[in-house]
Amino acid sequence: MAKILIVGGGYAGFYTAFKLQKHLRRGEAEVTLVDPLPYMTYQPFLPEVAAGSIEPRHVIVPLRRHLTSTKVVQGKVVAVDHTKKTATIEPSAGKTYTVKYDQIVMSAGSVSRTFPIPGVADVAIGMKSIEEAAAVRDLLIDNFAKAANLPKGKERDRLLTVTVVGGGFAGIETFAELRSLASSLLKHYPELTIADTKFHLIEAMGRIMPEVSLETSHWVLKNLASREATVHLDTQLQSAVGGKIELSTGITFESDLIVWTAGVMANPVVRATDFPIEERGRIRSSATLQITNEDGSVIAGAWAAGDNSAVPDLTGGGVGGMCVPNAQHAVRQAKLMAKNIVAVLRGEKPAEYFHKNLGAVAGLGIGHGVFQSGKIAVKGFLAWVMHRGYHGLAMPMWERKFRVFGDWFLQLIVGRDTTTVSLRETPKAYFQAFASRPAPKK
């Protein structure tokens, strides 16, 4: 059988494997997927997880449960030598080993892109993983509980100050959802008022959300301002050492929760391969999703899709002529790539990827949202419903869709869940505090 190796289990990797299961004939190929995590994360829902609107486990899809005829390896691919068609795998347990393959799919996705700003690596947190989203939620809620016991002053102000860096979709959604959570918490803490909470978003450009029209972005700014949230445009973060925020405008303040959402870059694993890399650090790909040389010639047996690949946007709407790194493209590329891999195995020609952007929709906290498609813009409650409807249906697997819609229904009936489990970070502490120990030897 042909051996197909999939590097990464995110959108592109998961859907490639899932569709290969449907298209391949019995005994036609053996599919192996390698990822450090045992699940795929539906990242558009991370802001809602951070806001306590969705249970964290409900936005992740267990790989082994749904990729029943795929060999799932929990580990990392640390090197690829396509000239020999071998990959080196570092499993989560056990020794590093090398495997041979006939077809390889590079779908390792992206990681947070950061800059060498003092303090950021030490005090900030990203919004790319379910663990980060859950930790942000717990920290914000725990900070309210701590602040309620403190008198007005520097320490309380720091606990109630939230900073988000990056004004793209991820940043704005995270910022707005956290503002929504904080506002809803106030009824549980009569010691605090909305004036005690400070929310700052820092954006280096002169506008937010470039995916929507300027008019729509202005509406979002006004909406956030009406909810006591401040957006700093044309402003750069210069330092975050010890949680002290220093902006290029001269403004300084202290913040206990700093969330970094200022862009992504291709997973560094692509640099551990012998595939051609373009100027933005992504693997060069053709419209058929096959990896190409610098001269455009196809490299046999090599495929790439998702955030770690530079795929031509045949609609002409992509930045620099390439598909933008988002879930909308990753999922559709993966579905086509699975068909193309099967076509090549059977001696047929692969098809080209063509997908026109359907628009952009963002949730800005309960009851608030925006939708943009061409010149059509929808704002407010209806856009929020559209956001939940679109992403609820886009969530992979029906059993996960039911869980997410169930969370929303329960929230409508009984309210938002504001219970934290932050002590899960040190689960043995409670037991160890009371456990009997041998008496010290004399």
C-alpha positions in Angstrom: 0.0 0.0 0.0 1.0 3.6 -0.6 2.1 5.3 2.7 0.7 8.8 3.3 2.2 10.9 6.1 0.3 13.9 7.4 2.3 16.4 9.4 0.0 18.2 11.8 -3.6 17.6 13.0 -5.1 21.1 12.8 -7.8 22.1 10.3 -5.9 21.1 7.2 -4.4 17.9 8.6 -7.6 16.7 10.3 -9.8 17.3 7.3 -7.3 15.7 4.9 -7.2 12.6 7.0 -10.9 12.6 7.5 -11.7 12.9 3.8 -9.0 10.4 2.8 -10.9 7.8 4.9 -13.9 8.4 2.7 -12.2 8.5 -0.7 -9.6 5.7 -0.4 -10.5 2.2 -1.3 -9.8 -0.6 1.2 -6.1 -1.5 1.1 -5.3 1.4 -1.3 -3.2 3.4 1.1 -2.1 3.6 4.7 -2.5 7.0 6.3 -0.5 8.2 9.4 -1.1 11.6 11.1 1.4 13.0 13.5 0.6 15.8 15.9 1.8 16.7 19.5 -1.8 17.0 20.6 -4.5 14.3 20.6 -7.1 16.7 19.3 -7.8 19.4 16.8 -8.8 22.8 18.1 -11.6 24.9 16.5 -9.8 28.2 17.0 -12.6 30.6 16.0 -14.3 29.6 19.3 -11.3 30.4 21.5 -12.6 33.9 22.4 -15.9 32.4 23.5 -14.1 29.9 25.6 -12.1 32.7 27.2 -15.4 34.5 27.9 -17.0 31.4 29.5 -19.6 30.9 26.8 -18.4 27.5 25.7 -17.0 24.6 27.7 -13.3 24.3 26.7 -13.4 20.6 25.8 -16.3 21.1 23.4 -14.3 23.1 20.9 -11.6 20.4 20.5 -12.1 17.3 18.3 -10.5 14.1 19.5 -8.4 12.7 16.6 -8.6 9.0 17.5 -12.4 9.1 17.9 -13.0 10.4 14.4 -10.0 9.2 12.4 -10.8 5.6 12.9 -8.9 4.2 10.0 -5.9 6.6 10.3 -2.9 5.8 12.4 -2.6 8.7 14.9 0.9 9.3 16.4 1.1 11.7 19.3 4.5 13.4 18.8 6.4 15.8 16.6 7.9 15.6 13.1 11.3 17.1 13.7 12.8 16.6 10.2 11.7 15.7 6.7 14.1 14.6 3.9 12.0 14.4 0.8 14.8 13.4 -1.4 14.9 10.1 0.6 11.1 10.3 1.4 11.8 9.9 5.1 10.6 11.8 8.2 12.0 11.8 11.7 9.4 11.6 14.5 9.8 12.4 18.1 7.0 10.7 20.0 5.5 12.0 23.3 7.1 8.9 24.9 9.8 6.7 23.6 12.8 7.1 21.3 12.9 9.2 18.1 12.6 7.2 15.0 12.5 7.5 11.2 9.6 6.5 8.9 9.4 6.2 5.1 6.5 7.5 3.1 5.3 7.8 -0.5 3.1 10.9 -0.1 3.6 13.6 2.5 1.2 16.4 3.6 2.6 19.4 5.3 -0.3 20.8 7.4 1.5 21.9 10.5 -0.4 25.2 10.7 0.9 28.3 12.4 2.1 29.7 15.7 1.9 33.1 17.3 4.2 35.6 15.7 5.9 37.8 18.3 8.6 40.5 18.3 11.5 41.0 20.7 9.6 43.5 22.9 11.0 43.5 26.5 8.8 41.5 28.9 6.3 40.0 26.3 7.8 36.5 26.3 7.7 36.4 30.1 4.3 37.9 31.0 2.0 37.7 28.0 -0.2 34.8 26.9 -1.4 33.9 23.4 -4.8 32.9 22.0 -3.9 30.0 19.8 -4.7 27.0 22.0 -7.5 25.8 24.2 -5.2 25.8 27.2 -4.5 29.5 26.7 -8.1 30.4 26.3 -9.1 28.5 29.4 -6.3 30.0 31.4 -7.2 33.6 30.3 -10.8 32.9 31.5 -9.7 31.6 34.9 -7.2 34.4 35.4 -9.8 37.2 34.7 -12.4 35.7 37.0 -9.9 35.0 39.8 -8.6 38.5 39.5 -12.1 39.8 40.1 -12.3 37.7 43.3 -8.9 39.1 44.5 -9.7 42.7 43.6 -13.0 42.6 45.5 -11.0 42.0 48.7 -8.7 45.0 48.2 -9.1 48.7 48.7 -8.9 51.1 45.8 -5.3 51.5 44.7 -2.5 50.3 42.5 -2.7 46.6 43.3 -6.5 46.5 42.6 -6.1 48.5 39.4 -3.5 46.1 38.1 -5.8 43.1 38.7 -8.7 44.7 36.9 -6.7 45.9 33.9 -6.8 43.8 30.7 -4.5 44.4 27.7 -4.8 42.8 24.3 -2.2 43.4 21.6 -3.3 43.1 18.0 -6.4 44.6 16.3 -7.1 41.8 13.8 -10.1 39.5 14.0 -8.6 37.4 16.8 -7.6 40.4 18.8 -10.9 42.2 18.5 -13.0 39.1 19.2 -10.9 38.3 22.3 -11.0 41.9 23.5 -14.7 42.2 23.1 -15.5 38.8 24.6 -13.4 39.5 27.7 -15.1 42.9 28.0 -18.5 41.0 27.9 -17.3 38.6 30.6 -16.0 41.3 32.8 -19.3 43.3 32.6 -21.3 40.2 33.5 -19.1 39.5 36.5 -19.9 42.9 38.1 -23.3 41.7 39.4 -21.5 39.1 41.5 -19.0 41.7 42.9 -20.9 44.7 44.4 -17.6 46.0 45.7 -16.6 46.7 42.0 -18.0 49.0 39.3 -17.4 49.1 35.6 -15.3 52.2 36.1 -12.9 50.1 38.1 -12.2 47.8 35.1 -9.8 49.0 32.4 -9.6 47.4 29.0 -6.9 48.4 26.5 -6.3 47.1 23.0 -3.1 48.1 21.3 -2.9 48.2 17.5 0.1 49.5 15.5 -1.9 50.3 12.4 -4.3 53.1 12.0 -7.4 50.8 11.9 -8.7 47.5 13.2 -10.0 44.4 11.4 -8.7 45.0 7.8 -11.0 42.2 6.6 -14.0 44.5 6.9 -14.8 47.9 5.5 -13.5 51.1 7.2 -17.1 52.1 8.0 -17.7 48.8 9.7 -14.4 49.0 11.6 -15.5 52.5 12.9 -18.8 51.0 14.1 -16.8 48.4 16.1 -14.7 51.1 17.7 -17.8 53.0 18.7 -19.4 49.8 20.1 -16.3 49.0 22.2 -16.1 52.6 23.4 -19.7 52.5 24.6 -18.8 49.4 26.7 -15.9 51.2 28.4 -13.2 49.6 26.3 -10.3 51.7 24.9 -8.6 51.0 21.6 -5.1 52.6 21.0 -4.6 53.0 17.2 -1.2 53.9 15.6 0.3 52.7 18.9 3.1 50.3 19.5 3.9 48.3 22.6 7.4 49.2 23.7 7.7 47.2 26.9 5.7 44.9 29.2 8.4 44.1 31.8 6.8 42.9 35.0 3.4 43.7 33.6 4.1 47.4 33.3 2.8 48.5 29.9 4.7 51.2 28.1 3.2 52.5 24.8 4.8 54.5 22.0 2.4 57.4 22.8 3.9 57.8 26.3 1.0 56.2 28.1 2.0 53.7 30.9 -0.1 51.5 33.1 0.1 48.1 34.8 -1.8 45.1 33.7 -2.1 41.6 35.2 -3.6 40.0 32.0 -1.8 40.6 28.7 -3.0 38.7 25.7 -0.9 38.7 22.5 -2.8 38.3 19.2 -0.6 40.3 16.8 -0.3 37.9 14.0 0.8 34.4 13.1 3.6 32.7 11.3 4.1 29.3 9.7 5.0 26.5 12.1 8.8 26.4 12.4 8.8 22.7 11.5 8.7 23.8 7.8 12.3 25.0 8.2 13.3 21.4 9.2 12.4 20.1 5.7 14.1 20.3 2.4 11.1 22.0 0.8 11.3 25.5 -0.8 10.3 28.2 1.5 9.0 31.6 0.3 9.8 35.0 1.8 7.1 34.8 4.5 8.4 31.5 5.8 5.7 29.3 4.1 6.1 26.3 1.9 5.7 27.1 -1.8 2.6 25.4 -3.2 0.7 25.3 -6.5 -3.0 25.8 -7.0 -3.3 22.0 -7.0 -1.9 22.1 -3.4 1.3 20.3 -4.5 4.6 21.6 -3.2 6.7 23.3 -5.9 10.3 24.3 -6.6 11.2 27.9 -7.0 10.7 27.6 -10.7 7.1 26.4 -10.2 7.7 22.8 -11.1 5.8 20.3 -9.0 7.7 18.1 -6.4 6.2 14.6 -6.7 4.7 13.1 -3.6 4.6 16.4 -1.6 1.5 18.4 -0.6 0.8 21.4 1.6 -2.3 23.3 2.8 -3.4 25.6 5.5 -1.4 28.3 7.3 2.1 26.8 6.6 1.6 27.0 2.9 1.6 29.7 0.3 -1.2 28.7 -2.1 -2.1 31.0 -5.0 -5.5 32.6 -4.7 -7.0 32.2 -8.2 -9.8 34.6 -7.3 -7.3 37.4 -7.3 -8.5 38.5 -3.8 -5.6 37.3 -1.7 -2.8 39.3 -0.2 0.2 39.2 -2.4 -1.7 36.8 -4.7 -1.8 34.1 -2.0 -4.7 32.7 0.1 -4.8 34.4 3.5 -4.1 32.1 6.5 -7.5 31.4 7.9 -9.8 28.4 8.7 -12.1 29.1 5.7 -9.2 28.3 3.3 -7.6 25.6 5.4 -10.7 23.4 5.6 -11.6 23.8 1.9 -8.0 23.2 0.8 -7.8 20.1 2.9 -11.0 18.6 1.4 -9.7 19.2 -2.2 -6.2 18.0 -1.3 -7.6 14.6 -0.1 -9.3 14.2 -3.5 -6.2 15.3 -5.4 -4.0 12.8 -3.5 -6.4 10.0 -4.4 -6.5 11.2 -8.0 -2.7 11.1 -8.3 -2.5 7.6 -6.7 -4.9 6.5 -9.4 -3.1 8.2 -12.3 -5.5 11.0 -12.6 -5.0 14.8 -12.8 -5.4 16.9 -9.6 -7.8 19.9 -9.6 -6.9 23.5 -8.8 -8.1 25.2 -5.6 -10.5 28.0 -6.2 -12.6 29.6 -3.4 -14.0 33.0 -3.3 -14.1 34.6 0.1 -17.6 34.3 1.6 -17.1 37.3 3.8 -16.1 37.8 7.4 -18.2 37.5 10.6 -17.1 38.3 14.1 -18.6 37.9 17.6 -18.0 40.8 19.9 -19.6 39.5 23.1 -23.1 38.4 23.8 -25.5 40.4 21.6 -22.8 42.1 19.6 -21.3 41.2 16.2 -20.4 42.3 12.7 -20.7 40.6 9.3 -19.1 41.9 6.1 -19.5 40.4 2.6 -18.5 42.8 -0.2 -20.4 46.0 0.4 -23.0 44.3 2.5 -22.5 44.9 6.3 -24.6 43.7 9.2 -24.0 44.9 12.7 -25.3 44.3 16.2 -27.5 41.5 17.4 -28.4 40.0 14.0 -24.7 39.7 13.1 -24.0 38.0 16.5 -26.7 35.4 15.7 -25.1 35.0 12.2 -21.7 34.5 13.8 -22.9 31.8 16.1 -25.0 30.1 13.4 -22.1 30.0 10.9 -19.4 28.8 13.3 -21.7 26.5 15.1 -22.4 24.7 11.9 -18.8 24.9 10.8 -17.6 23.2 13.9 -16.3 19.7 12.8 -18.4 16.6 13.7 -22.0 16.6 14.7 -21.3 15.4 18.2 -19.2 18.5 18.8 -21.8 20.8 17.2 -24.4 19.4 19.6 -22.1 20.1 22.5 -21.5 23.7 21.4 -25.2 24.5 20.7 -26.0 22.8 24.0 -23.6 25.2 25.8 -25.3 28.2 24.2 -28.8 26.9 25.0 -27.9 26.4 28.7 -26.3 29.8 28.9 -29.6 31.3 27.6 -31.5 29.5 30.3 -29.2 29.5 33.3 -26.6 32.1 32.4 -22.9 32.2 31.9 -20.7 29.7 33.8 -18.2 31.8 35.9 -16.7 29.0 38.0 -12.9 28.7 37.6 -10.7 25.6 38.0 -7.4 27.4 38.0 -6.0 25.0 40.7 -5.9 22.4 38.0 -2.5 23.8 37.1 -1.3 22.3 40.4 -3.6 19.3 40.9 -1.5 17.6 43.6 -1.2 20.6 45.9 -4.4 19.9 47.8 -3.5 16.3 48.5 0.1 17.1 49.3 -0.9 19.8 51.8 -2.5 17.2 54.1 -0.6 14.0 53.2 1.2 12.2 56.0 5.0 12.0 55.5 7.6 9.8 57.2 9.2 11.3 60.2 12.7 12.7 59.5 15.5 10.3 60.4 17.4 11.2 63.5 
